[in-house]
Amino acid sequence: MLPAGWHRRFEHRAAEERPLAPLTTFRIGGPAQIFLEPENVDELAEAIANLRRGGIPWRVLGGGSNLLVADKGVRGAVVSLSRLAAVRRSDRLLEVDAGARLIEVVRIAASAGLGGFEGLAGIPGRVGGAVFGNAGSRYGAIGDLVVALDLMEPDGKLRRVVPHAGFFRYRGSDVGDRIVVRALLAGSEADPRLLRAKVRDLLRERKASQPGWVGNAGCIFKNPPGHAAGRLIDAAGLKGLRAGGIFVSERHANFFENDGTGTASDVLRLVDAVRDRVRRAHGVELEMEVRRWE
Ligand SMILES: Cc1cc2nc3c(=O)[nH]c(=O)nc-3n(C[C@H](O)[C@H](O)[C@H](O)COP(=O)(O)OP(=O)(O)OC[C@H]3O[C@@H](n4cnc5c(N)ncnc54)[C@H](O)[C@@H]3O)c2cc1C
């Protein structure tokens, strides 16, 4: 149940039992007990303060491209930042709200002649999720570009933080239980034509080597030190292995694809099977990269 008065306060920006599957790229998962989509930072702070007062746990949703939501859904509140999506440019800096789509930011940077963002081309999701998980590729990660972050503390207070050395690591950060509200990203001066061409090349490269943006959640496993998870899975002969409606992608073995009927429990059964077979074949332990909400 939404706390009393919330329907009036947040109008259509609050809902109960909102299905989450359509908000994830995997298209999997049950509803959020409470769903909130604040329109601006003040409304976000108010929502967080209300949730805190009510003792209601919350999670933040970005683009849902690195998530496996449980089939039964999640208790408490899911706060989506999709309406906080402004991008402002000042000299060599982009000030980007957490709900901005990463691909938009990459395109804006390329057109503005800001280099350093191209390596993020083709990564779905939003800037807050990318910062939280330090999204990146072999051409660089978003943490390399971050000059400062506006983080909302669990008490609803906003603080500007300059990340210390070690704040960002491989597919992780020290964001912890704070909410990324805004990121200040710095690029280097470069020729917009070359940047746009590089972005196009990288998007083409991905299209040829990975499934599209729907029906999967990107790489299921982190790359273990010194190995590529996809190669280990492929070498163990697991492409095409299936559990219910989920199967190991033929295009890229570190992607699991949903044939449209898959469930979270199918994904977890396949995760167990793949981990087991890779352990036996290579003696390497795979760790999940995709975040689980349950
Ligand atoms: C086809 C495909 C290709 C991909 N390729 C790559 C790749 O090359 N490299 C890569 O790193 N990833 C890749 N991914 C995974 C995914 O796109 C990235 O991890 C992305 O950065 C996740 O962002 P999101 O907004 O979708 O986060 P979500 O999936 O919505 O959330 C992920 C986590 O971040 C937290 N979070 C989200 N927003 C915030 C916020 N504002 N503040 C605090 N926490 C927050 C959530 O609570 C959750 O724990 C790929 C995914 C797909 C589907």
The ligand as an SDF file (V2000), in Angstrom:
LIG
                    3D

 53 58  0  0  0  0  0  0  0  0999 V2000
   23.3660   -5.5570  -24.6460 C   0  0  0  0  0  0  0  0  0  0  0  0
   24.0780   -5.0800  -23.4100 C   0  0  0  0  0  0  0  0  0  0  0  0
   25.4190   -4.7500  -23.4740 C   0  0  0  0  0  0  0  0  0  0  0  0
   26.1030   -4.3220  -22.3250 C   0  0  0  0  0  0  0  0  0  0  0  0
   27.4210   -4.0060  -22.4240 N   0  0  0  0  0  0  0  0  0  0  0  0
   28.0740   -3.5580  -21.3280 C   0  0  0  0  0  0  0  0  0  0  0  0
   29.4550   -3.1900  -21.4110 C   0  0  0  0  0  0  0  0  0  0  0  0
   30.0990   -3.2420  -22.4520 O   0  0  0  0  0  0  0  0  0  0  0  0
   30.0730   -2.7510  -20.2800 N   0  0  0  0  0  0  0  0  0  0  0  0
   29.4010   -2.6350  -19.0920 C   0  0  0  0  0  0  0  0  0  0  0  0
   30.0040   -2.2110  -18.0990 O   0  0  0  0  0  0  0  0  0  0  0  0
   28.0980   -2.9920  -18.9830 N   0  0  0  0  0  0  0  0  0  0  0  0
   27.4310   -3.4450  -20.0650 C   0  0  0  0  0  0  0  0  0  0  0  0
   26.1030   -3.8050  -19.9590 N   0  0  0  0  0  0  0  0  0  0  0  0
   25.4400   -3.7850  -18.6530 C   0  0  0  0  0  0  0  0  0  0  0  0
   24.7100   -2.4760  -18.3320 C   0  0  0  0  0  0  0  0  0  0  0  0
   24.2780   -1.8250  -19.4990 O   0  0  0  0  0  0  0  0  0  0  0  0
   25.5920   -1.5210  -17.5440 C   0  0  0  0  0  0  0  0  0  0  0  0
   26.0140   -2.1430  -16.3590 O   0  0  0  0  0  0  0  0  0  0  0  0
   24.8420   -0.2240  -17.2150 C   0  0  0  0  0  0  0  0  0  0  0  0
   25.7620    0.7470  -16.7910 O   0  0  0  0  0  0  0  0  0  0  0  0
   23.7800   -0.3900  -16.1310 C   0  0  0  0  0  0  0  0  0  0  0  0
   23.0830    0.8450  -16.0140 O   0  0  0  0  0  0  0  0  0  0  0  0
   21.5260    0.8920  -15.7490 P   0  0  0  0  0  0  0  0  0  0  0  0
   21.1410    2.3180  -15.6990 O   0  0  0  0  0  0  0  0  0  0  0  0
   20.7970    0.0480  -16.7050 O   0  0  0  0  0  0  0  0  0  0  0  0
   21.4690    0.2720  -14.2740 O   0  0  0  0  0  0  0  0  0  0  0  0
   20.3390   -0.6600  -13.6630 P   0  0  0  0  0  0  0  0  0  0  0  0
   20.3940   -1.9800  -14.3510 O   0  0  0  0  0  0  0  0  0  0  0  0
   19.0520    0.0460  -13.6130 O   0  0  0  0  0  0  0  0  0  0  0  0
   20.9060   -0.8300  -12.1740 O   0  0  0  0  0  0  0  0  0  0  0  0
   22.1060   -1.5290  -11.9210 C   0  0  0  0  0  0  0  0  0  0  0  0
   22.5460   -1.2440  -10.4860 C   0  0  0  0  0  0  0  0  0  0  0  0
   22.8670    0.1390  -10.3710 O   0  0  0  0  0  0  0  0  0  0  0  0
   22.1030    0.7390   -9.3220 C   0  0  0  0  0  0  0  0  0  0  0  0
   21.7610    2.0970   -9.7340 N   0  0  0  0  0  0  0  0  0  0  0  0
   21.1290    2.4860  -10.8590 C   0  0  0  0  0  0  0  0  0  0  0  0
   21.0220    3.8210  -10.8960 N   0  0  0  0  0  0  0  0  0  0  0  0
   21.5840    4.2880   -9.7700 C   0  0  0  0  0  0  0  0  0  0  0  0
   21.7800    5.5870   -9.2100 C   0  0  0  0  0  0  0  0  0  0  0  0
   21.3560    6.6900   -9.8360 N   0  0  0  0  0  0  0  0  0  0  0  0
   22.4070    5.6860   -8.0120 N   0  0  0  0  0  0  0  0  0  0  0  0
   22.8290    4.5840   -7.3570 C   0  0  0  0  0  0  0  0  0  0  0  0
   22.6790    3.3330   -7.8270 N   0  0  0  0  0  0  0  0  0  0  0  0
   22.0710    3.1790   -9.0170 C   0  0  0  0  0  0  0  0  0  0  0  0
   20.8640   -0.1180   -9.1900 C   0  0  0  0  0  0  0  0  0  0  0  0
   20.2740    0.0260   -7.9220 O   0  0  0  0  0  0  0  0  0  0  0  0
   21.4440   -1.5050   -9.4570 C   0  0  0  0  0  0  0  0  0  0  0  0
   22.0340   -2.0190   -8.2950 O   0  0  0  0  0  0  0  0  0  0  0  0
   25.4110   -4.2250  -21.0900 C   0  0  0  0  0  0  0  0  0  0  0  0
   24.0370   -4.5530  -21.0390 C   0  0  0  0  0  0  0  0  0  0  0  0
   23.3700   -4.9700  -22.1820 C   0  0  0  0  0  0  0  0  0  0  0  0
   21.8970   -5.3100  -22.0900 C   0  0  0  0  0  0  0  0  0  0  0  0
  1  2  1  0
  2  3  1  0
  2 52  2  0
  3  4  2  0
  4  5  1  0
  4 50  1  0
  5  6  2  0
  6  7  1  0
  6 13  1  0
  7  8  2  0
  7  9  1  0
  9 10  1  0
 10 11  2  0
 10 12  1  0
 12 13  2  0
 13 14  1  0
 14 15  1  0
 14 50  1  0
 15 16  1  0
 16 17  1  0
 16 18  1  0
 18 19  1  0
 18 20  1  0
 20 21  1  0
 20 22  1  0
 22 23  1  0
 23 24  1  0
 24 25  2  0
 24 26  1  0
 24 27  1  0
 27 28  1  0
 28 29  2  0
 28 30  1  0
 28 31  1  0
 31 32  1  0
 32 33  1  0
 33 34  1  0
 33 48  1  0
 34 35  1  0
 35 36  1  0
 35 46  1  0
 36 37  1  0
 36 45  1  0
 37 38  2  0
 38 39  1  0
 39 40  1  0
 39 45  2  0
 40 41  1  0
 40 42  2  0
 42 43  1  0
 43 44  2  0
 44 45  1  0
 46 47  1  0
 46 48  1  0
 48 49  1  0
 50 51  2  0
 51 52  1  0
 52 53  1  0
M  END
$$$$
